[in-house]
Every structure is written in C-alpha cells, then in structure tokens.
Amino acid sequence: MKSLFLFALFQAALTGQTVQGQVADATTGAPLAGAYVSVYGVKPLITRTDAGGLFRLEGATGPVQVTRPGYLESSNAAQRKGQDLSIRLTPEAVISGKLEDEDGFPVEGAQVQIMQYREINGERRLSPVHWGRSNDLGQYRIGGVAAGRYYLRVSNGSAMNWDSRYVGQFFGGTMQLSDEHMVEVKAGEHRDATDMRLLKFEGVTLSGRLEGISGSLSGQRMPWIRVRSEAGLMDSGFPSLVQPDGTFLIRHVTPGRYTLVMQTGNGSIQAGDLLAKLPVEVSGLDVRDLVLTPHVVQAVDVPGTVVVDGGGTPGRMSISLRGNMGPGVTARSEEDGSFVLK
C-alpha cells in the first residue's frame, strides 16, 4: 500500500537576530576551527568557526546547522535569549573493508549498505542508513556513521565482474539476518575488519505471466518485474523483463518473503499506469505458474479542511500530499482552510 503524508506549511513573520556561540568536540571538549555554521531561514546565512571554535551570524531567522568533516552533523540548534550557543559535534564512526568473490578476486562497484531497524509509516522495517560502493580493488569506506549496532549487506549494485549467482548477503556470509554478525561501532571508531567474501547461490527460480498484458501494452516497451523483499529492500539482482507473450522468469532468488511488482511508466506512479503486485514466499523449491493481474492506476481528488486548535481562521497556506514513491501533490487552501488536492 502506498503511504501518504499530509503537511500544512505555515508561514510566519520572523525577526532576525544575532546568533553566536562556540563549536567543540563532544568527546574532548576542544574547540573546533573550520566548522560550517549555517542558518536556512528567510535569508540564508553561512560562516565558519575561527581558531577558538567561535562563530557569529547577524540577522538569523531559523535553526542553526553545523557541519565539519569527520563529525556528525548538528541541526536545529536554537539559541535561548541572552545566551550563546554551545554546540558539541560527535566524531563520526567509519566502517571499511574489502569485497572478494568466491575465487578471491576483488569485486568492483558492489553496493554495501549499513542498515538498522527503524519505524517507518508505523511499521518496523530494516532500512539503510548509509551506503557506499567498492572501488577497483574491492575496497569500500563508509563514513558519517553514528555509534550503534548495524547490519551490513552487500548487493551487486553496478559491480563490474558480478556473476548473477552472487546474491545479496549480509556480513558473516549469510543471506538471512543474523544478530550474531552485527557490527558495533563507537563514536569516532574506525572499523576496518569488515571484509566479505561473496559466495554463489543458485537459489530458486520464479516464473509466470502477466495476465492480459499483450493488448494493453500495444506499441509500448515491455515492463520489468522486480522482487521487493518483505523488509522493503529492492534487490537489483532479481529484475526480469517481461516477454512479448507476457511471461517472465526470475532466477537465483534467495529464500524469504517477497512481493513481485510490475509497473509501466517512467518509474514514479502516475494515473493511467499499469500496476500489479503479488506476494510470494520462497523456500527451497522453484515457484512456477505465478499470475500477476495489472490494474490501471486511477487518480482521485482529496478534499479536506485545516482547522485551528482553539478556533479562528487559518488563512491561506500550502498543503502537500507526499507518498513514499513518486512525486507529491500540492494545493493552496482557501481563507476558511478548505482545500482540494487534485
């Protein structure tokens, strides 16, 4: 199901003020020179800290963001009236390693994801928080990592020497999640012992057809079917082009719960596109005779009203409806708060 979020964007008159303070290392307390301090309000402002970690911005109208290489970003700092800001930056952790194939050769262009469980749209889902790619020596380095425990997953990405039997897998050489092989890092730590040797896996073959696809795609290119894992991961090692007769074949799928997704169009869901989804559970045997039934995506109007807590007239404002796939829709409300998202 496509998740939607509704935002009301209020505009208020903001009065600029002087923002000043110091940026320091959260671990040692030492002042940090050269940190970028920015305010993106009505008037964007930016400066850098001096040798003593001090900064000053005149006419600021928003929260303060601070960045510096080697440290995690600090955002939404707000100055209390009459007090200077004291911002502490936490040193970033780094995870690095090397990827080799089954024969010991480096894997170039593979994608490495650092993942955690997060609450997304009310669901607990495994999601990437950082990612990187291996270079021509098979080496990868991912910075900007906060202290914590993570799963590491490697998939083909744009790997130059990737055999399709090398399926996506987690650190520790497993295709399934394992807390035993989680990687834990502390603030400022560099973990470089995270090498992975990839193994071939013949996996399971999924085959079937799209129902009634030939007539509805007259003159259009045939779509792809992609395999989305239950955790929400789209594994690029599994896509399959639908044949002109509507059949498809997907090889080397690892055991797990998936949803087969077929969509026409340019990638973002639009009215008039064809969309089909089919849940599939993969064990150790090939799955045959799957049938996906496409339907035409219909557009609908979403009416609503913005009300002010405690009463009063909200005035005109921007209302946006955003999905987790594709662009959103924006409308302007009337003086009484009513709106229609077309």
Secondary structure, 3 states (H helix, E strand, C coil): CCCEEEEEECCCCCCCEEEEEEEEECCCCCECCCCEEEECCCCCEEEECCCCCEEEEEEECCCEEEECCCECCEEEECCCCCCCEEEEECECEEEEEEEECCCCCECCCCEEEEEEEEEECCEEEEEEEEEEECCCCCEEEEEEECCEEEEEEEECCCCCCCCCCECCEECCCECCCCHHHCEEECCCCEECCCCEECCECCCEEEEEEECCHHHHCCCCCCCEEEEEECCCCECCCCCEECCCCCEEEEEEECCEEEEEEEECCCCCCCCCCEEEEEEEEECCCCEEEEEECCEECCCCCEEEECCCCCCCCCCCCEEEEEECCCCCEEEECCCCCEEEEC
